[in-house]
């Protein structure tokens, strides 16, 4: 019985060994490699730099208030088209009572000064009309003439010396000049007080306007400072970041002010993006580019590069340079929205009707280029060629082969 078990074990071991040998043999057996080949063809090569960015209006203006307060009424919403000077919003002023009291005091003081200036002007006019301010000078001048006549007679009779007579002549000339100056000064004095009255009236009007501005937000004589916010340009309202009831701050030298609305000319759009420092040396102003907007079913638009930033910024570990391009195509039938993301292909170089092959089929070795030419059935031989420009997929063939040669594909068709 022991002998039968031993024979059975040997037979089982032999069967298992044969099975393992057959299994490894079938798995290690490979089909022969069959390489395919291709001929060079005519084609185009386009070298481009790819950048990402967004669509923006060339001119976008933030509308800000000139007075502080609370938004009482909004007259527009995003998407509306507005003209220059059109009402955007109305502001309800919330003035400080202290400021109003000070303004009222300034008005009363300005009125008093204006009344005083008017009274003084009337007095000066009366003085001038009655010649009260020149009568004394005229009297002295007349006395000087009489004295000169008397001294002249005495000098002719030899009673006084020539020196004394000359002194009388000098005094006459002085009194005449004083009389002439008094006459001129009389008219000038009236004009000075008329000017003073005008100044006081302007100060009073300014004080009244300031009080009215604090109370109502507008003045009778000014259309520039108002509680009505107007658009400074014509275009489309892109954004209204405030709501009725929101508090806003006026624009001044110390504060940028609250943006009530953004208005842009949507008829002139640009592309803004960034170019990596490895490509910025290759791009130049005036180069064409193709914009692709994913939100519009991959629609493309042509443009021209018009600006390259002279300074780069470090972003995510690499230096980026901002670029700007004008969109050339007519897009009236497509509404391009500000902020659309877009990809731009900047055309660095483009050649057409070239002899090309796939760059993966080229062997590069020691600054030389080779392909494997077909010499027989599944027989190949390396052959040196000279290549030109490449876009990473296709490469230009300058010398070494032509469209009749057959080139081995370097990919393995049996390795799926």
C-alpha positions in Angstrom: 0.0 0.0 0.0 2.9 2.3 0.8 4.3 1.6 -2.6 1.0 2.6 -4.3 1.0 6.0 -2.5 4.5 6.7 -3.5 3.8 6.0 -7.2 0.7 8.3 -7.0 2.7 11.1 -5.5 5.3 10.9 -8.2 2.7 11.0 -10.9 1.0 14.0 -9.4 4.3 15.8 -9.1 5.1 15.1 -12.7 1.7 16.4 -13.9 2.0 19.6 -11.8 5.5 20.2 -13.1 4.4 19.8 -16.7 1.6 22.2 -16.1 3.9 24.8 -14.7 6.3 24.5 -17.5 3.6 24.9 -20.1 2.2 27.9 -18.2 5.5 29.8 -18.1 6.2 28.9 -21.7 3.0 30.3 -23.0 3.3 33.5 -20.9 6.9 34.2 -21.9 6.3 33.6 -25.6 6.0 37.0 -27.4 4.7 37.8 -30.9 7.3 39.3 -33.2 7.5 43.1 -33.2 6.2 44.6 -36.4 7.2 48.3 -36.9 5.1 50.6 -39.0 6.5 53.4 -41.2 5.4 56.7 -42.6 6.5 59.2 -45.3 7.2 62.9 -44.7 4.3 65.1 -45.6 3.6 68.8 -46.4 2.3 70.7 -43.4 2.3 74.0 -41.4 4.2 74.7 -38.2 3.1 77.4 -35.8 5.2 78.3 -32.8 3.3 80.0 -30.0 3.4 81.0 -26.4 0.3 80.2 -24.4 -0.9 82.6 -21.7 -4.1 82.9 -19.6 -5.9 86.0 -18.6 -9.3 87.7 -18.8 -11.4 90.1 -21.0 -11.6 93.6 -19.7 -13.0 97.0 -20.9 -10.3 99.4 -22.1 -12.0 102.2 -20.1 -13.8 101.5 -16.8 -14.7 104.3 -14.5 -15.8 104.1 -10.8 -18.5 106.7 -10.1 -18.1 108.2 -6.6 -20.2 110.7 -4.6 -19.2 114.3 -3.9 -21.1 114.4 -0.6 -21.5 111.9 2.2 -24.8 110.4 3.3 -27.2 107.5 2.7 -28.3 106.2 -0.7 -31.9 107.3 -1.0 -32.6 106.1 -4.5 -30.8 104.1 -7.2 -31.7 104.9 -10.8 -29.7 102.2 -12.6 -28.7 98.6 -12.2 -26.0 96.4 -13.7 -26.4 96.0 -17.4 -28.1 99.3 -18.1 -26.6 101.6 -20.7 -26.1 105.2 -19.5 -25.1 108.5 -21.2 -22.7 111.1 -19.8 -24.5 113.2 -17.1 -27.3 110.6 -16.5 -28.5 110.3 -12.9 -27.0 107.2 -11.1 -28.3 107.7 -7.6 -29.6 110.2 -5.1 -28.0 110.7 -1.6 -29.9 111.7 1.5 -27.7 113.9 3.6 -27.4 113.3 7.3 -25.6 116.5 8.4 -24.2 117.2 11.9 -26.2 119.7 13.9 -23.0 121.3 15.0 -22.0 121.9 11.3 -25.4 123.3 10.6 -25.2 125.7 13.5 -21.8 126.9 12.5 -23.0 127.4 8.9 -25.9 129.4 10.1 -23.7 131.6 12.2 -21.4 132.1 9.2 -24.4 133.2 7.1 -25.5 135.8 9.7 -22.0 137.1 10.1 -21.5 137.4 6.3 -24.8 139.3 6.0 -23.7 141.8 8.7 -20.4 142.4 6.9 -22.2 142.8 3.6 -24.5 145.4 5.1 -21.6 147.3 6.7 -19.8 147.4 3.3 -22.9 148.7 1.5 -23.3 151.5 4.1 -19.6 152.5 3.8 -19.9 152.5 0.0 -22.9 154.9 0.2 -21.0 157.2 2.4 -18.0 157.3 0.1 -20.2 158.0 -2.9 -21.8 160.9 -1.0 -18.4 162.3 0.0 -17.2 161.9 -3.6 -20.3 163.5 -5.2 -20.1 166.5 -2.8 -16.3 166.7 -3.2 -15.9 166.7 0.6 -12.7 164.8 0.4 -11.0 167.3 -2.0 -12.2 170.6 -0.7 -9.4 170.9 1.8 -6.8 170.1 -0.8 -8.5 172.6 -3.2 -8.5 175.3 -0.5 -4.8 174.8 0.2 -4.0 174.9 -3.5 -6.0 178.2 -3.9 -4.1 179.7 -0.9 -0.8 178.6 -2.5 -1.7 180.4 -5.7 -2.6 183.6 -3.9 0.6 183.5 -1.9 2.7 182.9 -5.0 1.1 186.0 -6.6 1.9 188.0 -3.5 5.4 186.8 -3.3 5.9 187.5 -7.0 4.9 191.1 -6.5 7.2 191.5 -3.5 10.1 190.0 -5.4 9.4 192.4 -8.3 9.5 195.3 -5.9 12.8 194.0 -4.4 11.2 193.5 -1.0 12.1 189.8 -0.8 14.9 187.7 -2.1 14.8 185.3 -5.1 15.2 182.4 -2.7 12.0 183.3 -0.8 10.1 183.7 -4.1 11.3 180.2 -5.3 10.1 178.7 -2.0 6.6 180.1 -2.8 6.7 178.6 -6.3 7.7 175.2 -4.9 4.9 175.3 -2.4 2.4 176.1 -5.2 3.5 173.0 -7.2 3.2 170.8 -4.1 -0.3 172.0 -3.3 -1.3 171.5 -7.0 0.0 167.9 -7.0 -1.9 167.3 -3.7 -5.1 168.6 -5.2 -4.7 166.5 -8.3 -4.0 163.4 -6.2 -7.1 164.1 -4.1 -9.3 164.2 -7.2 -7.9 160.9 -8.4 -8.1 159.3 -5.0 -11.8 160.3 -4.7 -12.7 158.2 -7.7 -10.5 155.3 -6.7 -11.8 155.2 -3.2 -15.4 154.7 -4.5 -14.2 151.8 -6.8 -12.3 150.2 -3.9 -15.5 150.2 -1.8 -17.5 148.9 -4.7 -15.1 146.0 -4.9 -15.3 145.4 -1.2 -19.1 145.2 -1.4 -18.7 142.6 -4.2 -16.4 140.6 -2.1 -18.7 140.7 0.9 -21.6 139.7 -1.3 -19.7 136.7 -2.6 -18.8 135.6 0.9 -22.4 135.9 1.9 -23.5 133.8 -1.1 -20.9 131.2 -0.3 -22.1 130.9 3.3 -25.7 130.6 2.2 -24.8 127.9 -0.4 -22.7 126.0 2.2 -25.7 126.0 4.5 -28.1 124.9 1.8 -25.6 122.2 0.8 -25.5 120.8 4.3 -29.3 120.8 4.5 -30.4 119.8 1.1 -27.3 118.4 -0.7 -27.5 120.9 -3.6 -27.0 124.6 -4.2 -28.8 127.0 -6.5 -25.7 128.2 -8.3 -23.7 125.0 -8.6 -24.3 121.8 -10.6 -21.0 120.2 -9.6 -21.6 119.5 -6.0 -24.9 117.8 -5.5 -26.7 115.0 -3.8 -27.5 113.6 -7.2 -24.7 111.3 -8.5 -24.3 111.5 -12.3 -22.3 109.3 -14.7 -19.2 111.0 -15.9 -18.9 108.8 -19.0 -21.2 107.1 -21.4 -21.2 103.3 -21.4 -22.7 100.2 -19.6 -23.1 99.9 -15.9 -21.0 96.8 -14.9 -21.6 96.8 -11.2 -23.6 98.7 -8.5 -21.9 97.6 -5.3 -24.3 99.6 -3.0 -27.9 99.3 -2.2 -30.6 101.8 -1.1 -29.9 102.6 2.5 -26.2 102.1 2.3 -23.9 104.7 3.8 -21.4 106.4 1.4 -18.4 108.6 1.9 -17.6 111.5 -0.4 -14.4 111.6 -2.5 -11.9 114.1 -1.3 -8.1 114.6 -0.8 -8.0 112.3 2.2 -10.4 109.6 1.2 -11.0 107.6 -2.0 -14.7 107.6 -1.5 -17.3 104.9 -1.9 -17.9 103.5 -5.4 -21.6 103.7 -6.2 -21.3 102.3 -9.7 -18.8 101.1 -12.3 -19.4 102.3 -15.9 -17.4 101.0 -18.9 -17.3 101.3 -22.7 -18.0 97.8 -23.7 -17.4 98.6 -27.4 -13.7 98.5 -26.9 -12.4 95.5 -25.0 -8.9 94.2 -24.3 -7.2 91.0 -23.1 -5.0 91.2 -20.0 -2.9 88.2 -19.0 0.6 87.1 -17.9 3.5 85.6 -19.7 6.2 83.5 -18.1 9.7 84.9 -18.0 10.9 82.0 -20.2 8.7 83.3 -23.1 8.7 87.1 -22.5 11.9 87.6 -24.4 10.3 86.1 -27.5 7.2 88.2 -27.6 7.1 91.7 -29.1 4.5 94.5 -29.4 2.4 94.1 -32.5 2.5 90.3 -32.6 -0.8 88.6 -33.5 -2.5 86.4 -31.0 -5.6 84.2 -30.9 -8.0 84.4 -27.9 -10.1 81.4 -26.9 -13.0 82.0 -24.5 -14.2 78.8 -22.9 -17.5 80.3 -21.8 -18.5 80.9 -25.4 -18.1 77.3 -26.6 -14.4 77.9 -27.3 -15.0 80.8 -29.7 -11.8 82.4 -30.8 -11.0 86.0 -31.6 -7.9 87.7 -33.2 -5.9 90.4 -31.4 -2.7 92.3 -31.4 -0.2 92.6 -28.6 0.0 96.2 -27.6 1.8 96.3 -24.2 4.4 94.2 -22.3 5.1 95.1 -18.7 8.7 96.2 -18.1 8.6 94.7 -14.6 7.6 91.1 -13.6 6.0 89.8 -10.5 6.7 86.7 -8.6 3.7 84.4 -8.7 3.6 80.8 -7.5 7.4 80.5 -7.7 7.9 82.0 -11.1 8.2 85.5 -12.5 5.2 86.6 -14.6 5.0 89.7 -16.9 1.7 91.4 -17.6 0.6 91.8 -21.2 -2.3 93.6 -22.9 -3.8 93.0 -26.3 -6.5 94.7 -28.3 -9.3 92.6 -29.7 -9.5 93.2 -33.4 -12.5 91.1 -34.5 -16.0 92.5 -34.8 -17.9 90.9 -31.9 -21.2 92.8 -32.3 -23.1 89.5 -32.7 -21.5 88.1 -29.5 -21.8 89.7 -26.1 -18.4 89.6 -24.5 -18.8 90.1 -20.8 -16.1 91.8 -18.7 -14.2 89.2 -16.7 -14.5 86.3 -19.1 -11.5 83.9 -18.7 -9.5 83.5 -21.9 -6.5 81.7 -23.2 -4.2 83.5 -25.6 -1.9 81.9 -28.2 0.8 84.4 -29.1 2.1 83.6 -32.6 5.9 83.7 -32.3 6.6 82.2 -35.7 4.6 80.5 -38.5 5.7 78.7 -41.6 3.5 77.0 -44.2 3.9 74.3 -46.8 6.9 72.6 -45.1 8.2 69.1 -45.3 7.4 67.8 -41.8 7.4 64.6 -39.7 6.5 63.8 -36.1 9.3 64.9 -33.8 8.9 61.7 -31.8 10.4 59.8 -34.8 13.6 61.8 -34.7 16.6 60.6 -32.8 18.8 63.3 -31.3 22.4 62.4 -30.5 25.4 64.7 -30.0 23.9 67.7 -31.7 22.9 65.7 -34.7 19.5 64.4 -35.8 18.7 61.0 -37.3 15.8 59.0 -38.5 15.5 55.2 -39.3 14.9 54.7 -43.0 13.2 51.5 -44.3 15.8 49.4 -46.2 13.8 46.1 -46.4 11.0 44.1 -44.8 11.2 45.2 -41.1 14.8 46.3 -41.8 15.9 49.9 -40.9 19.0 52.0 -41.0 19.8 55.2 -39.2 20.1 58.2 -41.6 21.3 61.7 -40.6 19.0 64.6 -41.4 18.9 68.4 -40.8 15.9 69.8 -39.0 14.4 73.3 -38.8 11.7 74.8 -36.6 9.5 72.6 -34.3 6.3 73.2 -32.4 6.9 70.2 -30.2 4.8 67.8 -32.3 5.9 68.4 -35.9 9.5 69.2 -37.0 10.6 70.8 -40.3 12.9 68.7 -42.5 15.6 70.8 -44.2 17.9 68.2 -45.6 18.5 64.4 -45.7 15.2 63.0 -46.8 12.2 63.8 -49.1 8.6 62.8 -49.4 9.5 59.5 -51.1 11.5 58.1 -48.1 9.8 55.8 -45.6 10.6 56.4 -42.0 10.2 54.0 -39.1 7.7 55.0 -36.5 9.5 54.9 -33.2 6.3 53.9 -31.2 5.7 50.2 -30.6 2.4 49.2 -32.2 2.3 45.9 -30.4 2.7 47.5 -27.0 -0.9 48.4 -26.2 
